[in-house]
Amino acid sequence: MNSLPKAVFSRTLTSVDWQNTTLLKGDVKKEVESLKRKGEKNIFVFGSGDLSATLLEHGLYDEYRLCVVPVVLGTGRQLFGRKLSRLRMKLLDSRPLASGSVLLRYEPFAEAAPANTNR
């Protein structure tokens, strides 16, 4: 992981000291579009529901990988931290893991469903 290039979006950090890391503070949509144009490999998002929601709103994900962990909490935050328009996805792959979790791979359909539908 240390040798891989990393981009960190932050509203509060002024510098980063992790090897091969770039701090990004500009327009998320423009920065990610630029990363995608320059990139030779996949971009992964780790640990940010707010960033993920912004990328979802702008249609910047080409593929979604979600891991379902078999724990029922009863309460908690929404997956991406805020209400979003409905997004229809096509299942590409599902893989059970030894832990009992299931890894799901999806791609968005070409045409998004109308916002706020309950179908």
N, C-alpha and C positions, 0 to 999 in steps of 0.2 A: 504494500500500500504506500509506503514512503516514497518509492521510486515513481509512482504514477502521478501525472499532472492532476492537480485539484484546483477547483474554483470555489471560493467561499463567499456567499452573499451575506452581508451583515449591515445592520443599521447602526451598530454600536462600536464594532472593532475599528481600530485605526491602523493596525498592522497584524500580520500573521507570521509565525515562525516555523510552521510545519514545512518540511522539505517539499519543494515543487508545488507550492500553494500560491495562488493569486487571489487577492482580496478584490471583490467586485462590489461597488456601491451604486452603480448607475441604474438605468432603466432595465429591469429584469428581462423584459421581452427582447429588447435590442441586444443585451449581453448574451442571452442564451442563443438567439438566432446567429450571432457572430460565432459563438463556440461551436454550434452545429456546422456552420460553413467551413470552419477551420479544421474541425475534428476528423480524425481518421478512424476512430473507434466509437463505441457507445458511450453515452453520458448517463451516469447513474445519480440519482438523488437520494441522499441518506438523511433521515431524521429531521425533516422540516415540513410540517403540514402546511404552514403558511406559504412557503415557496412552492410547494406542490400545487396548492390551490391556485396560485398565480399562473403557473405553467399550464394547468388545466384550463383556466379561463381563456388563455391565449392559444390553445390548441398546439402546444409545443411538445407534447409527449407523442412519440411514435409507437411506444409499447408500454404497457403497465405490467409490473410484476408485483403481485401482492401475496403475502404469506399470511394464511389464516391460522391463528394459534388457538387451540381449543381451550379457551378460558372465558367464562362468562362473568363479567364484572357487575352488570346490572345498571351501572351509571358510567358516565365519562364523557370525554370530548368527542366530537365528530372526527372522523378519520382525517380530513383535511382542514379542520379547524373553523370552517364557515360553510354556509349554505351555498351550493353551486347548482348550476343548471344540470339537468339530467344528461348523462353521457352514455350512449349505447356503445357496447363493446362486443367484440367477437373473441371467444375463447380460442387461444392458440394451443395451449398445453396445460395440463394439470399433473402435478407430481407429488405424491405423498412422501413425507420425510420421516426418518426414523423416530423423531421426537413426537410424532402424531400430528404435526402441522402439515398444511398442504400449500404448496407453491403454485400459484395460478399466473399464467401469462395471457394477456389480452392485448388486442389492438383496437383502436377506436374505429367505428364504422366511418366511411367517407362522409356521410351526411349525419350531422348531429340531430338528435331528437329535439322537438320544440321545448323551450325552457319551461320548467315547472309543470311537467305532465306527470301523471300518476299511473301510467300504463304498465 
